[in-house]
Amino acid sequence: MKYVDYIVVGGGISGSVLTYTLMKYGASVHVFDVPQANKSSIVASGLWNPIVLKRMKKVWNADAMIESLQAVYPAMENWTNQKFYEPLPIRRVFHNAGEQNQWVEHSDHPSFSPYLNEAISDIPEYIIAAHGSGLMQQTGRVHVSKMLDAVRGKLKQGEHFSEEEFDWDRLEAHGDGVKYGALGAHAIISCEGAQSALGESKLEVTGFSAVKGEVIKVELAHDLGKECIHQGHFMIGEGGNRALVGATYAWDGFEEGPSALKRQELEDHVQKVWDGSFKTIGHKAGIRPAVKDRRPLIGPHPKEKNVWVFNGMGSRAVLMTPYLAQHLVEHFMYGSPLLEECLPARMVK
Ligand SMILES: Cc1cc2nc3c(=O)[nH]c(=O)nc-3n(C[C@H](O)[C@H](O)[C@H](O)COP(=O)(O)OP(=O)(O)OC[C@H]3O[C@@H](n4cnc5c(N)ncnc54)[C@H](O)[C@@H]3O)c2cc1C
């Protein structure tokens, strides 16, 4: 029988960052994942941004999350010997003079100044807007599919990865831990993301409010350059006259795959903000594992012994997972307190 400290179920953004963090702290890990069944991370645009631009509010624990991600993703690049971390200023294009004034005011405030450049800059060529734009700092993009491939490759080298569906019905209690076939572990952590949110996992986790999202890839008449433009929707230049445009939000109508309605919404957006012709060349949909009270689900499973949950990253997995993984792993290693507001037990009546 093979023994590890932790079994991790799921190799999306959550499972990958958590596994890296566990191993960094010296734990042995075995991961189960079906990459082809991934319904969220492989669609993610991979942006991180500590400010909710529409309301000019900081994301919960934003400063600590930024500090953590700036250390973790480059370290994961070193660990895997692959590149996927790209600091990139997000350009906020203002819809009106009020938004511009709000930007200037906030950029002068100590809590926002690390993230908002006070200068008002011109609009890039071919973007239609009348009120200027502001550049964010400490924002960027993780090329998620590349990161997941890199982590999977690294784990496969060490035989720490099984590309198969984990069957919760076969999990047994074993001494102080768990047993799954010929694999024993101190504990098991569910990072099943969208599958849990959709109730497709046999491990019941409550509290989700799944949100469907869609993105399109367009070919533009001119190159957008190295720009990530936020104008309600974002438009990210990917080189070679191509850009990624997204993302949409839908709380119901989860028919499988991309929808004509949301494609239209995104094409209407490009039409409104892009001064030139374009053609849609790709369209993808995914499910965000969001939670009813907008806090992730991290901690012991409310009913199952030695089973833990690391899920509920909603639309901000890239920003949140490095910080939250560190929290959970430090609890395992040193007994430091868990984040009360994230405990899965809060969702059980
Ligand atoms: C259109 C769109 C755009 C987005 N853009 C961004 C963005 O710019 N920035 C950002 O931070 N977030 C973004 N998100 C949100 C982000 O995608 C999610 O928060 C994130 O992917 C969740 O990751 P996860 O690892 O928790 O879950 P998932 O990505 O769902 O991964 C779970 C993995 O577990 C596997 N799995 C599940 N059950 C089992 C089992 N029993 N056995 C084996 N394997 C199993 C699945 O196959 C999958 O590979 C976006 C989402 C969408 C839909």
The ligand as a Tripos MOL2 file, in Angstrom:
@<TRIPOS>MOLECULE
LIG
   53    58     1     0     0
SMALL
NO_CHARGES

@<TRIPOS>ATOM
      1 C1        -15.8550   32.4520  -18.8230 C.3       1 LIG1
      2 C2        -15.0890   32.4380  -17.5330 C.ar      1 LIG1
      3 C3        -14.0590   33.3540  -17.3470 C.ar      1 LIG1
      4 C4        -13.3550   33.3600  -16.1360 C.ar      1 LIG1
      5 N1        -12.3400   34.2450  -15.9850 N.ar      1 LIG1
      6 C5        -11.6330   34.2490  -14.8400 C.ar      1 LIG1
      7 C6        -10.5550   35.1600  -14.6660 C.ar      1 LIG1
      8 O1        -10.2220   35.9470  -15.5600 O.2       1 LIG1
      9 N2         -9.8810   35.1320  -13.4650 N.ar      1 LIG1
     10 C7        -10.2160   34.2570  -12.4630 C.ar      1 LIG1
     11 O2         -9.5770   34.2890  -11.4060 O.2       1 LIG1
     12 N3        -11.2410   33.3970  -12.6050 N.ar      1 LIG1
     13 C8        -11.9540   33.3680  -13.7510 C.ar      1 LIG1
     14 N4        -12.9980   32.5000  -13.8960 N.ar      1 LIG1
     15 C9        -13.3660   31.6580  -12.7420 C.3       1 LIG1
     16 C10       -12.4590   30.4550  -12.6480 C.3       1 LIG1
     17 O3        -12.5280   29.7760  -13.8580 O.3       1 LIG1
     18 C11       -12.8960   29.5430  -11.4990 C.3       1 LIG1
     19 O4        -12.9570   30.2310  -10.2900 O.3       1 LIG1
     20 C12       -11.8700   28.4340  -11.3380 C.3       1 LIG1
     21 O5        -11.6310   27.8110  -12.5660 O.3       1 LIG1
     22 C13       -12.2830   27.3890  -10.3330 C.3       1 LIG1
     23 O6        -11.2300   26.4720  -10.2740 O.3       1 LIG1
     24 P1        -11.3340   25.1290   -9.4680 P.3       1 LIG1
     25 O7        -10.0280   24.4510   -9.5680 O.co2     1 LIG1
     26 O8        -11.8880   25.4020   -8.1100 O.co2     1 LIG1
     27 O9        -12.4560   24.2740  -10.2300 O.3       1 LIG1
     28 P2        -12.4730   23.6420  -11.6970 P.3       1 LIG1
     29 O10       -11.8220   24.5080  -12.6720 O.co2     1 LIG1
     30 O11       -13.9010   23.2710  -11.9140 O.co2     1 LIG1
     31 O12       -11.5830   22.3390  -11.5730 O.3       1 LIG1
     32 C14       -12.0110   21.1570  -10.9340 C.3       1 LIG1
     33 C15       -11.2530   19.9780  -11.5330 C.3       1 LIG1
     34 O13       -11.5940   18.8250  -10.7810 O.3       1 LIG1
     35 C16       -11.8930   17.7510  -11.6550 C.3       1 LIG1
     36 N5        -12.7950   16.8570  -10.9140 N.ar      1 LIG1
     37 C17       -13.9860   17.1500  -10.3440 C.ar      1 LIG1
     38 N6        -14.4810   16.0760   -9.7110 N.ar      1 LIG1
     39 C18       -13.5690   15.0870   -9.8870 C.ar      1 LIG1
     40 C19       -13.5000   13.7060   -9.4690 C.ar      1 LIG1
     41 N7        -14.4650   13.1380   -8.7050 N.pl3     1 LIG1
     42 N8        -12.4270   12.9740   -9.8290 N.ar      1 LIG1
     43 C20       -11.4250   13.5110  -10.5740 C.ar      1 LIG1
     44 N9        -11.4350   14.8000  -10.9960 N.ar      1 LIG1
     45 C21       -12.4940   15.5650  -10.6590 C.ar      1 LIG1
     46 C22       -12.5220   18.4330  -12.8680 C.3       1 LIG1
     47 O14       -12.4830   17.5980  -13.9930 O.3       1 LIG1
     48 C23       -11.6310   19.6530  -12.9860 C.3       1 LIG1
     49 O15       -10.4660   19.3660  -13.7330 O.3       1 LIG1
     50 C24       -13.6950   32.4480  -15.0980 C.ar      1 LIG1
     51 C25       -14.7140   31.5220  -15.2980 C.ar      1 LIG1
     52 C26       -15.4090   31.5070  -16.5010 C.ar      1 LIG1
     53 C27       -16.4840   30.4870  -16.6940 C.3       1 LIG1
@<TRIPOS>BOND
     1     1     2 1
     2     2     3 ar
     3     2    52 ar
     4     3     4 ar
     5     4     5 ar
     6     4    50 ar
     7     5     6 ar
     8     6     7 ar
     9     6    13 1
    10     7     8 2
    11     7     9 ar
    12     9    10 ar
    13    10    11 2
    14    10    12 ar
    15    12    13 ar
    16    13    14 ar
    17    14    15 1
    18    14    50 ar
    19    15    16 1
    20    16    17 1
    21    16    18 1
    22    18    19 1
    23    18    20 1
    24    20    21 1
    25    20    22 1
    26    22    23 1
    27    23    24 1
    28    24    25 2
    29    24    26 1
    30    24    27 1
    31    27    28 1
    32    28    29 2
    33    28    30 1
    34    28    31 1
    35    31    32 1
    36    32    33 1
    37    33    34 1
    38    33    48 1
    39    34    35 1
    40    35    36 1
    41    35    46 1
    42    36    37 ar
    43    36    45 ar
    44    37    38 ar
    45    38    39 ar
    46    39    40 ar
    47    39    45 ar
    48    40    41 1
    49    40    42 ar
    50    42    43 ar
    51    43    44 ar
    52    44    45 ar
    53    46    47 1
    54    46    48 1
    55    48    49 1
    56    50    51 ar
    57    51    52 ar
    58    52    53 1
@<TRIPOS>SUBSTRUCTURE
     1 LIG1         1 GROUP 0 **** ****
